[in-house]
Amino acid sequence: MMLTIQFLELFTQTRAASEQICKPLQTEDYVVQPSVDVSPPKWHLGHTTWFFEEFLLDPHLPGYKRYHKNYAYVFNSYYESIGKRVVRTDRGNLSRPSVEEVYKYRAYVSFHMKQLIENHLTEAVIPVLEIGIHHEKQHQELLLTDIKYILGNNPLQPEYGAVANEEIIENNPTSYIEIEEGIYHIGHDIEGFCYDNEQPRHRVFLESYAICDSLVTNGEWMEFMNDKGYSNAMLWHTEGWDWVKKNSINAPMYWHYENRTWTQYLLSGSKEVDPAAAVTHISYYEAFAFAQWKGMRLPTEFEWEVAQSTFPHGNRWEWTESAYLPYPNYQKPEGALGEYNGKFMVNQKILRGSSFATAANHARPTYRNFFHAPLRWQFTSLRLAKSL
C-alpha cells in the first residue's frame, strides 16, 4: 500500500510539473520548432503522455482503449521497434492536435494511469513505471531549454518569467584539486533509480591529475574572445574550426554585441553579461578550444566522477573529453526500452553534472548526459583539468 501511495504521488507531481513549466506560454509558443534539435512544447507534452500509454496502459491495464489511434504515430520519438513516426524535423508542422486536445489527452492518460497504479502495480509494472516517470522528468529539462531557444530566437526576445539560479556565480577563489593515480570505482551502485547507461559499476585506472574546483566564468571567456580565440585555427579541432567558419560563431549562444557591450538572453529577459557568472551555452568544440587556449584540457568523465565530491554540484552540464560509450559488460534492456540509451552510444560526447533545469533526483554523481559536439542549447559549461 505504501509503495502504491509513493508512486501515485511521484506520478501526479511529475505530470503537474510538466504543465507548470508550460504555464507562462502563449498558445502560439507551443507549436514552434526553430531548430531540428528543439521540439515544440506541445510535442513534449504529447510524447511523455504517449510513453505511458504505449509501455504501460496498453499492455497492463485491462480493457484500456487508446485515446486516438494515430497518436502513436504522432508522438513516438525514436522507437523503431514500435512503428512509424513523424520525422523529427516535422514536429513543428503539427498544427493538430490542438494544444487543448493535447491537454485532454494528458488528462485521459493520467486518469487511467492512476487506476493502473492503484489496482495493478505488479513487479512487471514497477520498473517501467519508474522509467516513465523519470523519462518525463528528463523532458521537463528539455521543455525549459527548448522554450528558451524558441523565445530567445524570437526577434522580440520575450520574457518567459523569473527563474531562480539561471545564472551561477560561485564566488570562490579558483583552486585545483589534485587526485592521486590509482584504481577507482565508477558507476551507480546505491539504492534508488538510475538509467542503464550508469551501470555496471566497474574499475578504472587514472593517472594523477588536477581538476579545477570552479567553472570557467564569462569574464574568462571574454578574455578568450578578446585574444581572438574564435579566429585562431590552432586552438580548434578541424571539425570544430569548420563549424566556427560555417556558422560565423564568435561568442556563446544567446550573446549579442550591442553598443559596445555584450548582452545575453535569459529566460527572465535580456541583460548585460555578468563576468562573474559561469559561462553557459557553449559547444564541446568551444570548450575544447578554450582549454587549449589555457594550456589545459577537459577532464574525462571518470576524472570528473572521482573528483565531484570536492566541488559544488548541480550548477551546469559540463563537457568532458569522454566519448559516450557503454561501460564494460553493459547489457541494454530487452524490447523497445532497449532503444532508450544503448542505440545512441556513438559519435557523442559525455557531459557530467546537472543544471538548475534538471530534476533534483537526477543530479547524481553517476548521471551520464550526452550530446553531439556542436550542440549548445542546453545549459552547458566546462571546468579545466591538467595531468600531473
Secondary structure as GFF3:
##gff-version 3
##sequence-region A 1 388
A	DSSP	alpha_helix	2	22	.	.	.	ID=ss1
A	DSSP	three_ten_helix	27	30	.	.	.	ID=ss2
A	DSSP	alpha_helix	41	52	.	.	.	ID=ss3
A	DSSP	pi_helix	53	57	.	.	.	ID=ss4
A	DSSP	alpha_helix	58	60	.	.	.	ID=ss5
A	DSSP	alpha_helix	71	75	.	.	.	ID=ss6
A	DSSP	three_ten_helix	88	93	.	.	.	ID=ss7
A	DSSP	alpha_helix	99	119	.	.	.	ID=ss8
A	DSSP	alpha_helix	125	152	.	.	.	ID=ss9
A	DSSP	beta_strand	176	179	.	.	.	ID=ss10
A	DSSP	beta_strand	182	186	.	.	.	ID=ss11
A	DSSP	three_ten_helix	196	198	.	.	.	ID=ss12
A	DSSP	beta_strand	202	206	.	.	.	ID=ss13
A	DSSP	beta_strand	209	212	.	.	.	ID=ss14
A	DSSP	alpha_helix	218	226	.	.	.	ID=ss15
A	DSSP	three_ten_helix	229	231	.	.	.	ID=ss16
A	DSSP	three_ten_helix	233	235	.	.	.	ID=ss17
A	DSSP	alpha_helix	238	247	.	.	.	ID=ss18
A	DSSP	beta_strand	255	258	.	.	.	ID=ss19
A	DSSP	beta_strand	261	266	.	.	.	ID=ss20
A	DSSP	beta_strand	269	272	.	.	.	ID=ss21
A	DSSP	alpha_helix	284	293	.	.	.	ID=ss22
A	DSSP	alpha_helix	301	307	.	.	.	ID=ss23
A	DSSP	three_ten_helix	308	310	.	.	.	ID=ss24
A	DSSP	beta_strand	317	323	.	.	.	ID=ss25
A	DSSP	three_ten_helix	336	339	.	.	.	ID=ss26
A	DSSP	three_ten_helix	342	344	.	.	.	ID=ss27
A	DSSP	beta_strand	349	353	.	.	.	ID=ss28
A	DSSP	three_ten_helix	360	362	.	.	.	ID=ss29
A	DSSP	beta_strand	369	371	.	.	.	ID=ss30
A	DSSP	beta_strand	380	381	.	.	.	ID=ss31
A	DSSP	beta_strand	385	387	.	.	.	ID=ss32
###
